[in-house]
Amino acid sequence: MIRNQWYVVMESDEIDQRPVGERRIGEDLVFWRDSGGALHCVQDRCVHRGVRLSGGQRTGDHLQCPFHGFEYDGDGRVRRIPANGRMAQVPKAFKIRAYPVHESQGFVWVWWAVPGKEPPGPPEFFHDLGPELSYASARDPWRAHYSRVIENQLDVVHLPFVHYNSIGRGGRTVVDGPGLAWVGPSAFEVYPSNRVDDGRPPIRPGDFRRSPSQVFKLEFIFPNLWQNYIDARMRIVAAFVPVGEESSILYLRFYQGLVRLPVVRGLVNRLAMPFNLYVAHQDRRVVETHFPRASRLRSDEQLIHADHPIVEYRRRRAELMQEAAGEGAEA
């Protein structure tokens, strides 16, 4: 994973009044809300005897360990040791790691960084996903490194083969471009252009020119957010959540603004999800066979011109990992 990044790790509605323990970004984390509803995230391991704090409960604004009642605040510091009495001072060493969190758009982000590195600001999101678009979501586990799941969603070559009976119908095997434009230091857009093989050679990425009438595009925001911009009133958004070296969770959303009546739009959104999951599972069957498990900038894979978005993803990912390594991270 890349240090010094905001990672989407789950959806807000997964955390209510009880602590929630989950493995994310290769670490065991516990999430809980204080009495005011503010969200906190700390290492899911009591400093005293190493048990999981997620088996405990909230007491006031603190998280209480289920074993001996140690109470933690949102900064991961032990504030009370019942066995020592309520007036006892708690040693400063009684502390576990806490992680900055951010909630918006129904997602929860965790700042995963070099120790001591503070977030520069809130995480980025797709600026044109407003309240006029409603959505339904699904959570889908994959036995694959999150970087490989991302690459799959940037891959425009596989459509007529993996999705031959769904979104890849028509046999459009030749790839022009694809076009790609960086829209910031950590975000880019991809402009797919697939066609039936009529004998003409494909247009190389450097020579590709996006048609002014082309609305459809793919958007990616580092480290793990993707949008399929179908048109102004229909999108598919995915968060590729890292769990471990060989596991991830795909948080998939279907957004639409065609139907706005509250009851009807909810039904439309939910009815769209089985098809979207069917398409995702066509991908999953292949992506889970990747070797090596994680993406690499340098590998023995023989890439082609149409892999341009994947090469750009790998290049920027390697740069960000190197930058973090320079600040003391183990990239």
C-alpha positions in Angstrom: 0.0 0.0 0.0 1.0 3.7 -0.4 1.7 5.6 2.8 0.5 9.2 3.3 -2.8 8.6 1.7 -6.5 8.8 2.6 -8.0 5.4 2.0 -11.7 4.7 1.7 -12.1 1.7 4.1 -15.9 1.2 4.6 -19.2 2.9 4.5 -20.6 5.1 7.3 -23.7 2.9 7.9 -21.5 0.0 8.9 -20.7 1.7 12.2 -23.5 2.5 14.7 -23.3 2.4 18.5 -21.1 -0.6 19.0 -17.4 -0.8 18.2 -16.6 -2.4 14.9 -13.4 -4.3 14.3 -12.2 -4.8 10.8 -8.9 -5.7 9.0 -8.1 -2.8 6.6 -4.9 -1.6 4.9 -3.1 -4.7 6.4 -3.9 -3.8 10.0 -6.5 -4.7 12.6 -8.5 -1.6 13.3 -11.5 -0.7 15.6 -14.0 2.0 14.8 -16.4 3.6 17.3 -18.5 6.6 17.8 -18.4 8.8 20.9 -21.5 10.2 22.6 -21.6 13.0 20.1 -21.5 10.7 17.1 -17.9 11.6 16.1 -16.0 8.6 14.6 -12.7 7.4 15.9 -10.3 4.7 14.8 -7.5 3.0 16.7 -5.4 -0.1 16.6 -7.5 -3.1 17.7 -5.2 -4.3 20.4 -5.2 -3.4 24.1 -1.8 -2.1 25.3 -2.2 -4.1 28.5 -2.6 -7.7 27.4 -3.1 -7.5 23.7 -6.8 -8.5 23.4 -9.1 -7.0 20.7 -10.7 -3.8 21.8 -13.5 -4.3 19.3 -15.0 -6.9 21.7 -15.6 -4.1 24.2 -18.1 -1.2 24.5 -18.3 2.5 24.5 -18.5 4.2 27.9 -19.1 7.9 27.7 -16.7 9.1 25.0 -14.2 6.3 25.6 -13.7 2.8 24.3 -13.6 0.2 27.1 -11.5 -3.0 26.8 -13.6 -6.1 27.4 -10.8 -7.8 29.5 -9.8 -5.4 32.3 -11.9 -2.3 31.6 -9.1 0.0 30.4 -10.6 3.0 28.8 -9.2 4.7 25.6 -9.9 8.1 24.1 -10.0 8.9 20.4 -6.2 9.6 20.4 -5.5 6.0 21.5 -4.4 7.0 25.0 -5.5 5.1 28.1 -7.5 7.4 30.3 -8.6 5.1 33.1 -7.3 1.8 34.6 -10.1 0.6 36.9 -7.7 -1.7 39.0 -5.6 1.4 40.0 -8.6 3.4 41.2 -10.3 6.4 39.6 -7.7 9.0 41.0 -4.6 7.2 39.7 -2.5 8.8 37.0 -2.1 6.8 33.8 1.5 6.4 32.5 2.1 8.1 29.1 3.4 4.9 27.7 -0.2 3.4 27.9 -1.1 4.4 24.4 -2.0 2.7 21.1 -1.9 4.1 17.6 -4.8 6.2 16.5 -5.7 7.1 12.9 -7.3 10.3 11.6 -10.7 9.6 10.0 -13.0 11.5 7.6 -16.6 10.9 6.8 -18.5 12.2 3.7 -20.5 10.9 0.8 -21.4 7.9 3.0 -17.8 6.7 3.0 -15.2 6.5 5.8 -11.6 7.4 5.0 -8.6 6.5 7.1 -5.3 8.5 6.9 -2.6 5.8 6.6 0.7 7.5 6.9 4.3 7.7 8.2 3.9 8.1 12.0 3.6 11.8 12.8 2.7 12.8 9.3 -0.6 14.8 9.5 -3.1 14.8 6.6 -2.8 18.0 4.4 -6.6 18.3 4.2 -9.7 16.3 3.5 -9.6 13.5 0.9 -10.6 14.2 -2.7 -13.9 12.9 -4.2 -15.7 13.3 -7.5 -16.8 16.9 -7.5 -19.8 16.4 -9.8 -21.6 13.7 -7.7 -24.3 15.9 -6.1 -27.4 15.2 -4.1 -29.5 15.1 -7.3 -28.0 11.6 -7.9 -29.2 8.8 -5.6 -27.4 5.5 -5.2 -27.5 1.9 -4.1 -24.4 0.0 -2.9 -22.9 -3.4 -2.5 -19.9 -4.8 -0.7 -18.0 -7.6 -2.5 -15.0 -9.4 -1.2 -12.2 -10.4 -3.7 -9.2 -12.7 -3.2 -6.9 -10.2 -4.9 -4.6 -7.4 -4.0 -6.5 -4.1 -4.3 -4.0 -2.8 -6.9 -4.9 -5.6 -9.3 -8.6 -4.8 -8.9 -7.9 -1.1 -9.7 -6.0 -2.1 -12.8 -8.9 -4.2 -14.0 -11.1 -1.1 -13.9 -8.6 0.8 -16.0 -8.2 -2.0 -18.5 -10.2 -1.3 -21.7 -8.8 -4.3 -23.6 -10.6 -7.1 -21.7 -14.2 -6.0 -22.4 -15.1 -8.1 -25.4 -13.6 -11.2 -23.8 -14.4 -11.1 -20.1 -17.7 -9.4 -20.7 -18.6 -11.0 -24.0 -22.3 -11.4 -23.0 -22.8 -8.2 -21.0 -21.0 -4.8 -21.4 -18.5 -6.1 -23.9 -21.0 -7.3 -26.6 -20.3 -6.3 -30.2 -16.8 -7.7 -30.6 -15.0 -4.3 -30.4 -11.6 -5.8 -30.0 -9.4 -3.0 -31.5 -8.5 -0.2 -29.0 -7.8 3.3 -30.2 -5.7 5.2 -27.7 -7.0 5.1 -25.0 -6.8 8.8 -24.3 -5.7 9.8 -20.9 -5.4 13.2 -19.1 -4.1 14.0 -15.6 -6.5 16.4 -13.8 -4.3 16.8 -10.7 -1.3 15.2 -9.1 -3.3 12.2 -7.9 -6.2 12.0 -10.4 -6.6 11.2 -14.1 -9.3 10.5 -16.7 -9.3 7.7 -19.3 -11.2 8.1 -22.6 -11.9 4.6 -24.0 -12.4 4.1 -27.8 -13.0 0.4 -28.8 -14.1 -0.6 -32.3 -14.6 -3.7 -34.5 -11.5 -4.8 -36.4 -11.8 -3.5 -39.9 -8.1 -3.9 -40.8 -7.1 -0.3 -39.8 -4.3 -0.2 -37.3 -5.1 1.2 -33.8 -4.4 4.8 -33.0 -1.6 5.1 -30.5 -2.2 6.9 -27.2 0.0 9.8 -28.2 -1.9 10.4 -31.4 -5.4 9.8 -29.9 -7.8 12.8 -29.9 -10.9 12.7 -27.8 -14.1 13.5 -29.8 -15.8 16.6 -28.4 -19.1 14.6 -28.4 -17.6 11.8 -26.2 -19.1 12.0 -22.7 -18.2 8.6 -21.4 -15.0 8.4 -19.4 -13.3 6.6 -16.5 -11.9 8.6 -13.6 -9.5 7.6 -10.9 -8.4 9.3 -7.7 -5.5 7.9 -5.8 -5.2 5.7 -3.8 -8.5 3.7 -4.3 -11.5 5.6 -5.9 -12.8 5.1 -9.4 -15.8 6.4 -11.4 -17.4 5.2 -14.6 -18.9 8.4 -15.9 -21.6 7.1 -18.2 -23.3 10.4 -18.5 -24.4 13.3 -16.3 -27.3 11.3 -14.9 -25.7 7.9 -14.5 -22.5 6.7 -12.9 -20.8 3.7 -11.3 -18.5 4.4 -8.4 -16.1 1.9 -6.8 -13.8 2.0 -3.8 -11.1 -0.7 -3.9 -10.5 -1.3 -0.2 -7.3 -3.0 0.8 -7.7 -5.7 3.5 -4.4 -7.7 3.2 -1.8 -8.7 0.6 -4.2 -11.1 -1.0 -7.6 -9.7 -0.2 -9.7 -6.6 -0.8 -13.3 -5.5 -0.7 -15.0 -3.9 -3.7 -17.5 -1.2 -2.5 -19.7 -0.7 -5.6 -22.3 2.0 -6.1 -24.8 2.7 -8.8 -25.8 6.4 -9.1 -28.6 7.7 -11.2 -30.6 10.9 -11.6 -33.2 9.7 -14.1 -35.8 8.8 -11.5 -36.2 11.2 -8.6 -39.4 10.1 -6.8 -38.0 8.8 -3.5 -39.8 5.4 -3.4 -39.3 4.7 -7.0 -35.7 5.8 -7.2 -34.7 3.5 -4.4 -36.3 0.6 -6.2 -34.6 1.5 -9.5 -31.2 1.8 -7.7 -31.6 -1.6 -6.0 -32.7 -3.4 -9.2 -29.6 -2.2 -11.0 -27.2 -3.7 -8.5 -27.5 -7.4 -9.5 -26.4 -6.7 -13.0 -23.5 -4.5 -11.8 -22.4 -7.3 -9.5 -22.7 -9.9 -12.3 -20.3 -7.8 -14.4 -18.0 -7.4 -11.4 -18.0 -11.1 -10.8 -17.0 -11.7 -14.4 -13.9 -9.6 -13.6 -13.3 -11.2 -10.3 -13.1 -14.7 -11.7 -10.0 -13.6 -13.8 -8.4 -11.0 -11.5 -8.2 -13.5 -8.6 -5.7 -15.5 -10.8 -3.2 -12.7 -11.1 0.5 -13.4 -10.4 2.3 -11.7 -8.9 -0.5 -10.7 -6.5 0.3 -7.0 -6.3 0.9 -4.6 -9.1 4.5 -3.6 -10.0 6.0 -0.9 -12.2 8.8 -3.3 -13.2 7.7 -6.8 -14.1 8.0 -9.5 -16.7 4.6 -8.7 -18.2 4.7 -7.7 -21.9 2.4 -4.8 -22.2 0.8 -3.2 -25.3 -0.2 0.3 -26.3 -3.7 -0.1 -24.9 -2.3 -0.7 -21.4 -1.4 3.0 -21.2 -3.8 3.7 -18.3 -2.3 0.8 -16.3 1.2 2.0 -17.0 0.3 5.5 -15.8 -1.3 4.1 -12.7 1.8 2.0 -11.9 4.1 4.9 -12.6 2.3 7.3 -10.3 1.8 4.6 -7.6 5.6 3.9 -7.6 6.3 7.7 -7.3 4.0 8.1 -4.3 5.4 5.0 -2.6 9.0 6.4 -3.2 8.0 9.8 -1.8 6.6 8.1 1.3 9.7 5.9 1.6 11.8 9.1 1.6 9.8 10.2 4.7 10.6 7.1 6.6 7.9 4.8 5.4 8.4 1.2 4.4 7.0 1.3 0.9 
